[in-house]
Amino acid sequence: MTTGFTRNAQERFMRPRNYGELEVPDGHARITGPCGDTMEFWMHVDDGIVTAVGFTTTGCGPSRACGSMATELAEGKTPSEAARIEQQDILDALGGMPEAHQHCALLASNTLKATVENYMNNQANNSDTQQNSCSNCEKTDCSAKAQQPDESSEEYQDRQQLRQRLCRIRHKIIVLSGKGGVGKSTVAVNLATALMLEGKQVGLLDIDIHGPSVPTMLGLEQETIQNGPDGMVPVELGDMKIMSLGFMLRSPDDAVIWRGPMKMGVIKQFLKDIAWDDLDYLIIDAPPGTGDEVLSACQLIEDLDGAVVVTTPQKIAAIDVRKSITFCRQMQVPVLGIIENMSGFACPKCGEITAILQTGGGNKIAEDMRVPFLGAIPMDPRVAEACDMGRAFVHHFKTSPTAAVMSDIVEAIAKHAQTHG
Ligand code: ADP
C-alpha cells in the first residue's frame, strides 16, 4: 500500500502530526475535494504568527500525510505566508508522492488557504468598531468605520486599509477565463462601459501583470499612475474610472521577473492605494487561468459579488472553464455565469449571426456545472476593430445586434449582482 511513498510520508500515514481538532480556533475551514475526501483545519494565531494548526481528514494515508505536512509548514509563519503554501511545497516537503495521490496535497493547501481566509474574516468582524462616513454601506459594524487598527500588526493595518477602500464599492465583479485570447478583457471593458452608459458609477480594474490589455482597448496606453492626496488616482474616461497595472509598467517585460509573493504584494498595494471613492460597480479584469494574481484578488477582495467566466465554444476550452469554476467554488466566490464568446459569426453588413463552427459548449458546461449561462456573443469584426481603435464596442457600435446581445448579458449580470450582492 505504501509503495512509492517516501519514509517521510509513510511516517505520517499512521501517526500524522497535528491530527485533531483545536479548541477555540482563530480560523477554521472544511473542504471536500473532487476525490470525495473532506479535510478540516483549525488554526491558532498569536501576535500575527500561526502558532498551531490541527487537522482531520476522511481520506486515508496520503491525505493524512499531506494534511500533516501542510499544518507543519504553516506553523511559525504569518497567516499570509501560510496562505501561500502551495500543493508543490507540500509535495516537496514530503519528498514527493505518486501522481495518483498528489491531489491530496492540493486539497491540503486549499483547506489551509480557506482557514487563513476564515481567520482574516473573523479578525475583521471582531475589530470593526468605530464610526466613520461611508455613503454606500449601512452596516453599523462596517470596517470603513474603524479608525484605530492594531498598530502592532502590519497585516491587520493593510487589511483595514483595504476594507476602507472596498467598502465604498457596492458591487465587485471579477471576469475570469480559463485561457487567454477568449475575449475576457473585451467582456470586462464592455461590461464596465455598458454599466456606465446606464448611469452607474463604474470602476474598471485590470490586474493582468503580464498582459494588461485594458489601456490598449480604451486608447489609454500613454497614461501613467498619478498620485493624489488620497492615493493613486484612477484615469477617467467619461464617467468611468480605470486603473491598470499597465499604467505602472514602463515596459511589459518589467513584470516577467515578479514571482508569486511579489505579485500578491503588488496587487495588495494596488487595491489598497487606489482612490476609487464611491462606486456602484467595480469590474476586475483578471489574467487568464487561476494563478497568483487571481488567487490574490479573490483572497483580498472580500464580498466579491461573483465571477463571470468567459469561454469560447470549442470543446478544448471546457476543461479550463471547469477549472475556473472549481477554483471559484474553493474560494467561495459565487459564479454569476458563463459567457460563450466568439460564438458564430455576425455579418457586419446585415448583422445576421451564422454558426461557422460548433457552438453551445458554454451552455453545456453551465448545465453540467449548474451555473447560469449568461449568453453567447458572436464573432464580430467590429468588436476587434473597436478594440484596435481603443474604443468600447457597446458605446461606438451601440445599434448593432452584437451590442444588443452584450447589453442583454450585462443586464443579466447586473440583475444577479443586485439580487445577491
Ligand atoms: P483575453 O482577455 O481573453 O485574452 P481579449 O479580450 O484580449 O481576450 O480578446 C482577444 C482578441 O479577440 C482581441 O483582439 C479582441 O478584439 C478579439 N475579440 C474578442 N471578442 C471578440 C468577438 N466577439 N468578435 C471579434 N473579435 C473579438
Residues whose N, C-alpha, C, O or C-beta is under 5 A from the ligand:
A	BS01	ADP	S177 K179 G180 G181 V182 G183 K184 S185 T186 S213 M342 I377 P378 M379 D380 P381 V383 A384 C387
